[in-house]
Amino acid sequence: MAFSKRTCRAILFLSAAMLFFVGVTVLDFDTGLDVPLISAAMVVVIALPSYYVFLRYAGWRKGLPLLLLLSAIPLIVEAQAVVTGFPYGGFHYSDAMGPKAFDLVPWTVAFAYLPILLGSFTLASRIPGGGWIRIVMGSAAILVIADLVLDPAIVHAGLWIWEDGGAYYGVPAVNFLGWLLTGAVYSAILYVAFKDRLEAGEKVPAWVSSSLLLIMAMWTGYVIQNGLLVPSVLGLGLLAVLALVNLRGLEGIASQSQP
């Protein structure tokens, strides 16, 4: 059964409002519940809207390999980062995010990071100007802004632990440099894949950022609940931008989708 654009938009914004409410009021990782199972299920479900719209935009033949590639590479980078500390600094994951690939990184990281990348790239495609630097570095910068919200929240929740802590809510500055570096590389892969369309002035469809809207809604609510001031302000700002972009809904999908 196909839903109208208006219905899809209503479902998206209602889901975001519910996740924000849950984050502000009841989200708590110190419970007797099966946190790894619930965490894994939420990560996968929240990623699906962006994956669906991205595949409609890119087409299955190009989109699916890109999704697989940009899920696998960050997982490998995260694993070697846990071992070596490069490029994020010394850290390790707790068991709260579920079973670990290579006994180092939860497999859910493959679903957790990619929607943030896709959402950041979508926003960057709307930055005025021309040239690849605008989109690639804009996307990397938006990724860092998102992590300035997410990392303090996730550290507070105990999902990963920094070995030596850091000045920014327990997170070291090198982590954000790492996000800028890796974000630029992953964004460059997306730019090359859609270079002709982007240079022709096309924007990535708004709802490719829908999962990032949901992610930011939940974690912004969580940092507000726990009194993390700077992440709260940044989260509300990014959430407002994402909400405005996603009000456009599925614009351009019908004409842009490829087999």
VENRA-V426853 format. One line per field, one symbol per residue. ss: DSSP state (a for helix, b for strand, c for the rest). A space follows every 10 residues. Layout:
ss->???
//
This chain:
ss->ccccaaaaaa aaaaaaaaaa aaaaaccccc ccccaaaaaa aaaaaaaaaa aaaaaaaaca aaaaaaaaaa aaaaaaaaaa aaaacccccc bbbcaaaccb bcccbbccaa aaaaaaaaaa aaaacccccc caaaaaaaaa aaaaaaaaaa aaaaaaaccb bbcccccbcc bcaaaaaaaa aaaaaaaaaa aaacaaaaac cccccaaaaa aaaaaaaaaa aaaaacccaa aaaaaaaaaa aaaaaacccc ccaaaaccc
//
